Amino acid sequence: MEKTIEVAAACIENDNHEILCALRSLKMSMPNKWEFPGGKIKKGEAAHEALQREILEELDCKITTDEIICEYTHEYDTFTIHLHVIKAAIKEGTPKATEHAKLVWLAPEHLDSLIWAAADIPAVKKIMKTKTSPS
């Protein structure tokens, strides 16, 4: 049986209603694919706690977390990811690409202009649909 990895990812929105997107570096698995920043949930850790820890480690900033936007399980060839995408906002600091190759802020309607890691695509579609539908 293949390994399932629990991962928390942040849908961080700025004051201009843009979403933070992170490009996986060449050192990471699935290099040059875009993702929502985040990381593995440790045993006994809640998804929201894991996300706050991971964003502090990866982006050197503090966030507040809100509701889970999307939960999705994706099977890659050698492992499975159970992704929890959580709505978040920056509380302190400015995101820095310490592990990723690049960070960009994109309007929700332009998210599909990037080449996303497969596990993130359902969340991308949901965010685009939610943000572009009339309120």
KATA-V819655 format. One record per backbone hydrogen bond with DSSP energy under -1.0 kcal/mol. CO is the residue of the C=O (numbers start at 1). NH is the residue of the N-H. E is the energy in kcal/mol with one decimal. If there is no record, write none. Layout:
CO:NH:E + CO:NH:E
This chain:
3:80:-3.2 + 5:82:-2.9 + 6:41:-2.8 + 7:84:-2.8 + 8:39:-2.2 + 9:86:-3.2 + 11:88:-2.3 + 12:20:-2.2 + 14:17:-1.9 + 18:14:-2.3 + 19:106:-2.4 + 21:104:-2.4 + 22:35:-2.3 + 23:101:-2.5 + 24:32:-2.2 + 25:28:-1.2 + 33:24:-3.0 + 34:117:-2.8 + 35:22:-2.8 + 37:10:-3.4 + 39:8:-2.8 + 42:45:-2.3 + 46:50:-2.7 + 47:51:-2.3 + 48:52:-2.1 + 49:53:-2.3 + 50:54:-3.0 + 51:55:-2.6 + 52:56:-1.7 + 53:57:-2.3 + 54:58:-3.4 + 55:59:-2.5 + 58:98:-1.5 + 59:96:-1.9 + 62:91:-3.1 + 62:92:-1.8 + 64:89:-2.0 + 67:87:-2.7 + 70:85:-3.1 + 72:83:-3.2 + 74:81:-2.9 + 79:76:-2.8 + 80:5:-3.4 + 81:74:-2.8 + 82:7:-2.6 + 83:72:-2.2 + 84:9:-3.0 + 85:69:-2.6 + 85:70:-1.5 + 86:11:-2.9 + 87:66:-3.0 + 88:13:-1.7 + 89:64:-2.7 + 92:62:-2.6 + 96:98:-1.7 + 102:23:-3.0 + 104:21:-3.1 + 106:19:-3.4 + 107:110:-2.4 + 108:111:-1.4 + 110:113:-2.1 + 111:114:-1.5 + 115:34:-2.8 + 117:120:-1.7 + 120:124:-2.2 + 121:125:-2.6 + 122:126:-2.2 + 123:127:-2.9 + 124:128:-2.6 + 125:129:-2.4 + 126:130:-2.7 + 127:131:-3.0 + 128:132:-1.7 + 129:133:-1.1
